[in-house]
Amino acid sequence: MLFPRGSEAISPTGHYTGYVWVRNGLAPPELATAEGRVMFHLLEPAMRVSRLLGRPTIEGLLVARHRMLDELLAGAVERGEIGQVIEIAAGLSARGWRFTRRYQDLVYVEADLPRMAARKQHLLDRLSGPVPRVTTVDALAADGPSSLGAVADTLDPDVGTAIITEGLLNYYDLEAVTTMWHRFAEVLLRFPTGAYFADIVMLPATNSLARRLAGGLLETTLRASVHVHFPNPPEAAKALQAAGFPAAELLSAPGDDPGAKLVRIIDAWT
């Protein structure tokens, strides 16, 4: 999980999310951390109350977005459109580990800030078989060795490439997000096909009470301000197109938990 520049510590949210993925069969037990286990059990009573009241849970949101991103990426790989992936702010996600096993020819690069990248490499070293490449990237860096462009330089320019961000966008304000989108599109235009898959939280617009409850749940659980950038999916798609993605749409995430309804999945192509 990548956080604003200057925050190098591995966030409690990153540990929590990693444990949720293990708990739901989306990651091997080796990627669970003690910190994530403790945080999950501390929050579980509040999440249980939310379930009983029919309100969103963070676990429901996390699982829904993760599975939908998996689905979009798998489809692109199986259609032969994508053969390389850069996942920015990969955190403790096991997507790279799962996809390198599922698709033997796929090149998968996981990128994060230095401390998380080092922790992830240590955890991956405990697993047998192929693993994704782990590197350091600052999503806000315009150039230099830690920039997205430097990672793209290491890839095959003749192979379709995807960029994935999960759980990243809502930690940044609108200016930072649109700057990242411009940079992502610029990098993907180097390749014959470019795809960008991501999630973005959109709080309920029609019910002010539901909006306050959902926003409060997210900010309390994540222990950080949550930026809501767009009033609806069409406005977000318009901003993606302005950033250099001529084909962009936002999809609903599947799932019975109301948390799934708080997130939209970006499916954008250069």
C-alpha angles and dihedrals in degrees: 000000000000121000133187118300113284095034104103097158118107103251125235086236091060091053092045093050092049091054092049090055092051091047091053096047094255096115137028118259090250090073094058116100130206089238091055093049092051094047093048093054092045091055098038096088090057091045090050090055090049090053092050090051093047093246129137122278127203090231091056091050094047095049094045095052093043094053093046092051089049090053095051094047094046091052092051092048094046092049089055093243097114128043100156132049134192112192110195118205088011092168113171094335116139094205093106091048092049096044095048087057095044095046111033096192095049117113108215124186121188114200132189143137115299101264095047092044090053092048092048093050090051091052094045090052087066091062126082125228129026119346132183121264112259122210141160121261135166106205090206095055112108093197143345133081094307095050127108089242091060091054091047089054089066093057132084108269091208096060127083111253136201131201118206128192119179124183092356113099102064092059090066133064122248095265092054092046095051090045089054091048092053089050093047092051092047091053095045091053087070089071130066090244127019129189132182120199120182145138129241128186117236115184121214110281102191100051114054093192092052089047093052092046094048093045092048092049092052096045094044094047097041093041090221140086113274115216116212106199107179135036094219143359096264091059091051091049090051090053091050091052090050088052092057107277106117091183111051134147137161118229132200116248116235122238142105095238112095086230088076089064092060094066135064124197119228116223106181133160136190 
